[in-house]
């Protein structure tokens, strides 16, 4: 996978990359993979050649996910791509090369829809809208969130949900987090218990306290906000 990762980055950095990706629609990807025509495109043959012969279903799906990912990187300047990728490659904090990391991420995408979302998020990184750590965190969320739930979250401006109304699921995905509202506390007058009953201090305190406006809800997380802002297609 290391050599394929290197080839992937070479393709993304290539000056002809934009000219090729602008023509990569889903129909073109499907038909060309089926007919084996993509290997005749000089730039893409760098990647496809790694697979030798794309005959089994697993390789075809993986290749389709890679091409779908690449399609979302259209219309980015060559300079931006070069600058951002080189910055990560030269950072000692990251031991896994960008190309290899991208392949691991794309391979984990369950389908081309998630590969497309991953491509959009990487595009935001290349355009300096998010940093590399945010990209990596975001791809983890994309991977573990069921696609219907993910698309609902992205396409709707839901800021808060009750935990028993879908909120707990979004919290488990990382798209939301638990938020506890600040309660309003009032201390009332002391209650008269009669001459024969002596209440405990805790009972007296409980009877005098009035707590209102206390809620535990699911609220959009910082990474949820980033995904919504960068993955919502107009």
C-alpha positions, 0 to 999 in steps of 0.5 A: 500500500506504500507504493500506491500511497506514493502514486496517489500523492503524485497524481494529486500533485500533478499539474494535469490533475485538474484536467482529468478529475473534472471529467470524472463523473460517477457514470464515467467512473463506472463505465470506464472501470467496467471497460478497463479504459481508465488505464489508458489515461496516463495520469490515472494509469499510475494508480490503476497499474498498481492493481495490475488487473482490476477483475475482482469486486473488492479491487473494483470497489476500492478503485472506484472509491479512490476515483470518487475521492479524487473527483471531489478535489477538482478546482483546487490550485496546484500550489495549494495542493503542493503547499498543504501536502508538503507541510504535513509530509515535513512535520515529524509529528506525523509518521504515516505519509499522507498518501498512505494515510489517505488510502487507509481512510478511503479503504475504510469507507463503506461505499463511494458516498462516504469516499465522496464526503472524505474527498470533500473534507480533504478538499477543505484541508487543501483549501486551509479551511480546516487543519490536518488533525481536524481532517483526521478526526472528521474522517473517523466520524464519517467512518463510524456514523451510518450514512443516513444519520450522517446525511440527516445531520449534515443537511439539517440545522439541528443544534440540540436534541433530547437524548431519548430523541436521537441525541444519544446516538449522535453523541455516540458518533461524536457529532454531538456532546452532552450539555447540561444547562445551568439550573435555576435554584431557589431556597424556599421557607422552612417547612413545618413538620409538626411537633412529633416528627423530626426530619433529617437535615437532608430532608429539610434541604430537599423540601426547601430547594426548588430546582427548575430549568435543568436539562441534559441535552445533546448539543452539536460538537466542535467536530460536528460543526466542522463536518456540517460546514464543510460537507453540506452541498448547496 
